[in-house]
Amino acid sequence: MIDVIIAGGGPTGLMLAGELRLHGVRVLVLERDAEPTKVVRSLGMHARTIEIMDQRGLLDRFLELGTRYEVGGFFAAIDKPWPNRMDTAHGYTLGILQTITDRLLAEHAVEVGAELRRGCELVGLSQDDHGVTAELADGTRLRSRSLVGCDGGRSTVRKLLGVGFPGEPARVEWLLGEMELTAPPEELAAVVAEVRKTQKGFGAGPLGDGVYRVVVPAEGVAEDRTVPPTLEEVKQQLRVFAGTDFGVHSPRWLSRFGDATRLADRYRVGRVLLAGDAAHVHPPLGGQGLNLGIQDAFNLGWKLAAAVAGWAPAGLPDSYHAERHSVAADVLDNTRAQTELMSTEPGPQAVRRLVAELMDFEEVNRYLIEKIIAIGVRYDFGEGHELLGRRLRDVGLKRGRLYELMHDGRGLLLDQTGRLSVTGWADRVDHVVDVSEELDVPAALLRPDGHVAWVGEDQQDLRDHLPKWFGAGVS
Ligand SMILES: Cc1cc2nc3c(=O)[nH]c(=O)nc-3n(C[C@H](O)[C@H](O)[C@H](O)COP(=O)(O)OP(=O)(O)OC[C@H]3O[C@@H](n4cnc5c(N)ncnc54)[C@H](O)[C@@H]3O)c2cc1C
């Protein structure tokens, strides 16, 4: 029997498939589209996602095909420099097209043994005490122990579960596409700069080979956003906003997106879970959606694997909702705030000027940037040391560096005392005795997602905490 079916082979589903395979879980990814999409939505990765790729030994693949930028300006496009002393070894943004990210994640998932079936649409599902039955569009029925809906903002899985998706509907829509144009580059740049003074959701940037990425506000909100706009629609809106259509022609692809902001009520119903856009949608301000989905998958993968392996302690499956739902709620709020700050109305403009002034304070700038790049996330693990619940940044060790030791997705005890032991949990937790000048705690227990589960030096205290995340010890 398949252990986990993942509906949706976007970045969230593919990341999750790779994570599950690290633990030997039998995974099947069902992807509706027969071919990878050409539509490029996300343009980059932020620090926490870059760290995640590093923790799994995947970062070099992404660095090779991406471009590093040390620029700020993520929060409501308020142009401020990257703050000094960021708490990460990866203080940059990685510019990389989503089509490339999707491809690299698919290659990795398949390399480590996941099955990716394209052209397979999930249309029905039911669950009982023993498993889940998924029904495909061609009538095939498949059985698995669990199923995760990573099937995007219009998630069929979420709808079939009847999970509420409260929030705000799209009020505005934009047309997006890649196309050629005949206007001279200098004229194009001058007009775009002028229009952007009052309309931030407008742009046309060169991608090379004479192709441009064009974005322009739509006339209204389409009834069915899955239907792409026509080139004529794009031309008409360019004329409305820029007074010229720049002679656009030969589109590679056209698409539309809106500013709907919604969050699923529940991330788990029995054996079925939701992750990525299936669980949350928001406008693409700050470039957070893909990052958030990959981080959901990173949180969920080892927990689901623990459940499949049979050692998941009580409460571990539900900790996924507890931890990730509030992170998504926070992201939705920051995009709502950014949306207000992008308004050209005098009131929001005044608030924008005030926020821009406040961001001249280093701490304010850092706080806002850390929200967007997600290194400030702290899960509620109860009272304790300030590191508790936070992910630990990569730190140098005498023999290498921390993230190099996390490629297998296991728990890790970083022990600077040399006196501790994980006997009883050694099949789930690695014990690394080493020292780091960058870490001023005697020892830290990391979950497979790199979040600090315990800090201290007392063996009995450690033994009391291990079961909370890693189940009963083996005698
Ligand atoms: C214009 C734009 C720009 C963006 N820029 C950024 C950015 O810079 N940074 C960032 O982090 N995010 C950005 N995003 C958001 C990002 O694109 C999404 O958050 C991300 O793609 C979500 O990934 P996902 O895997 O959860 O869902 P998706 O990427 O939507 O993948 C879902 C997959 O499920 C498949 N599917 C759907 N239904 C079924 C079914 N019933 N059965 C089987 N398969 C199914 C679909 O074909 C699809 O492949 C942007 C979004 C837009 C619109």
The ligand as a Tripos MOL2 file, in Angstrom:
@<TRIPOS>MOLECULE
LIG
   53    58     1     0     0
SMALL
NO_CHARGES

@<TRIPOS>ATOM
      1 C1          2.1950   36.6660   -9.9670 C.3       1 LIG1
      2 C2          2.6670   35.8210   -8.8290 C.ar      1 LIG1
      3 C3          3.9390   36.0130   -8.3450 C.ar      1 LIG1
      4 C4          4.3800   35.2700   -7.2680 C.ar      1 LIG1
      5 N1          5.6350   35.4980   -6.8060 N.ar      1 LIG1
      6 C5          6.0700   34.8100   -5.7370 C.ar      1 LIG1
      7 C6          7.3940   35.0290   -5.2460 C.ar      1 LIG1
      8 O1          8.1550   35.8370   -5.7780 O.2       1 LIG1
      9 N2          7.7730   34.3050   -4.1730 N.ar      1 LIG1
     10 C7          6.9610   33.3860   -3.5800 C.ar      1 LIG1
     11 O2          7.3510   32.7730   -2.5830 O.2       1 LIG1
     12 N3          5.7200   33.1370   -4.0600 N.ar      1 LIG1
     13 C8          5.2560   33.8290   -5.1180 C.ar      1 LIG1
     14 N4          4.0180   33.5700   -5.6070 N.ar      1 LIG1
     15 C9          3.1940   32.5150   -4.9910 C.3       1 LIG1
     16 C10         3.5730   31.1080   -5.4810 C.3       1 LIG1
     17 O3          3.5290   31.0570   -6.8850 O.3       1 LIG1
     18 C11         2.6280   30.0880   -4.8730 C.3       1 LIG1
     19 O4          2.4540   30.3730   -3.5030 O.3       1 LIG1
     20 C12         3.1530   28.6560   -5.0290 C.3       1 LIG1
     21 O5          3.1320   28.2530   -6.3720 O.3       1 LIG1
     22 C13         2.3320   27.6770   -4.1880 C.3       1 LIG1
     23 O6          2.8270   26.3910   -4.3860 O.3       1 LIG1
     24 P1          1.8900   25.1170   -4.1740 P.3       1 LIG1
     25 O7          2.7130   23.9360   -4.5280 O.co2     1 LIG1
     26 O8          1.2870   25.1830   -2.8250 O.co2     1 LIG1
     27 O9          0.6910   25.3120   -5.1950 O.3       1 LIG1
     28 P2          0.7620   25.3830   -6.7960 P.3       1 LIG1
     29 O10         2.0660   25.9370   -7.2460 O.co2     1 LIG1
     30 O11        -0.4770   26.0530   -7.2200 O.co2     1 LIG1
     31 O12         0.7410   23.8650   -7.2420 O.3       1 LIG1
     32 C14        -0.4400   23.1000   -7.1400 C.3       1 LIG1
     33 C15        -0.3260   21.9520   -8.1320 C.3       1 LIG1
     34 O13        -1.4470   21.0970   -7.9450 O.3       1 LIG1
     35 C16        -1.9300   20.6930   -9.2100 C.3       1 LIG1
     36 N5         -3.3520   20.3390   -9.0120 N.ar      1 LIG1
     37 C17        -4.3980   21.1610   -8.8070 C.ar      1 LIG1
     38 N6         -5.5300   20.4710   -8.6080 N.ar      1 LIG1
     39 C18        -5.1840   19.1690   -8.6720 C.ar      1 LIG1
     40 C19        -5.9120   17.9500   -8.5380 C.ar      1 LIG1
     41 N7         -7.2350   17.9520   -8.2720 N.pl3     1 LIG1
     42 N8         -5.2580   16.7740   -8.6630 N.ar      1 LIG1
     43 C20        -3.9090   16.7490   -8.9150 C.ar      1 LIG1
     44 N9         -3.1740   17.8800   -9.0660 N.ar      1 LIG1
     45 C21        -3.8090   19.0660   -8.9270 C.ar      1 LIG1
     46 C22        -1.7290   21.8960  -10.1040 C.3       1 LIG1
     47 O14        -1.6770   21.5330  -11.4620 O.3       1 LIG1
     48 C23        -0.3810   22.4190   -9.5860 C.3       1 LIG1
     49 O15         0.7030   21.8620  -10.2820 O.3       1 LIG1
     50 C24         3.5420   34.3060   -6.6790 C.ar      1 LIG1
     51 C25         2.2550   34.0990   -7.1740 C.ar      1 LIG1
     52 C26         1.8130   34.8530   -8.2360 C.ar      1 LIG1
     53 C27         0.4380   34.6450   -8.7630 C.3       1 LIG1
@<TRIPOS>BOND
     1     1     2 1
     2     2     3 ar
     3     2    52 ar
     4     3     4 ar
     5     4     5 ar
     6     4    50 ar
     7     5     6 ar
     8     6     7 ar
     9     6    13 1
    10     7     8 2
    11     7     9 ar
    12     9    10 ar
    13    10    11 2
    14    10    12 ar
    15    12    13 ar
    16    13    14 ar
    17    14    15 1
    18    14    50 ar
    19    15    16 1
    20    16    17 1
    21    16    18 1
    22    18    19 1
    23    18    20 1
    24    20    21 1
    25    20    22 1
    26    22    23 1
    27    23    24 1
    28    24    25 2
    29    24    26 1
    30    24    27 1
    31    27    28 1
    32    28    29 2
    33    28    30 1
    34    28    31 1
    35    31    32 1
    36    32    33 1
    37    33    34 1
    38    33    48 1
    39    34    35 1
    40    35    36 1
    41    35    46 1
    42    36    37 ar
    43    36    45 ar
    44    37    38 ar
    45    38    39 ar
    46    39    40 ar
    47    39    45 ar
    48    40    41 1
    49    40    42 ar
    50    42    43 ar
    51    43    44 ar
    52    44    45 ar
    53    46    47 1
    54    46    48 1
    55    48    49 1
    56    50    51 ar
    57    51    52 ar
    58    52    53 1
@<TRIPOS>SUBSTRUCTURE
     1 LIG1         1 GROUP 0 **** ****
